[in-house]
Amino acid sequence: MKALKALFTVFAAVAAFIGITFAVYYTNSDMKLVRWVYDKAQPYYDNLKKDRKL
């Protein structure tokens, strides 16, 4: 009985992981998060003093 319960727990964890990763892939939310972080960090890096000009 313990082995069956452990097997069910592992199966549920794997199914949840697959479901979450599919939702992230389908909605492209990882790149939306990266874009949000990039937009928030850009003004900081734009205002840094540069030691040379390109």
N, C-alpha and C positions, 0 to 999 in steps of 0.2 A: 504493500500500500504506500509506503514511504517513497519507493522508487517511482511509482506512478505519479505521485504528487510532485516529485522533483522533476520528472519528465514533462509534466504539464506546465510547471513553472518555467522551465527552459523554453518550451514551445511558445508560451505566451510572451516571453521576453523577446524571442527572435521575431515573432509576428509583429509585436509593437515596434521593434527597431526597423523592420522592413516597411511598415506602414508610415512611420515618421519620415524615413529617408525618401520614400516615394512622394509624400506630400511636399517635402522640401524641393525635390527635383521638379515636380509638376508645377509648383507655383514660382519656381526660380527665386525663392526667398533668400538663399545664401548670397546671391549676387546683389539682391536688393539691400541686404544688410551691409555688404561690402561697400556699395555705392553710398549709403547713408553715412558710414564711418568716414569714407573718403571726403564727402562733402563737408563734414564737420571738422576734419583735420586740415583741409586745404587752406583756410584763412591763416591758420597758425604758421604753416610752412611758407606761405606767401609773404608773411611779415618778418621772417627771419632775416637777420643781417647776413648778406652774402660777402664772402671774402674775395670773390672774383666774378667777373662778368663773363657770360658766355657769348 
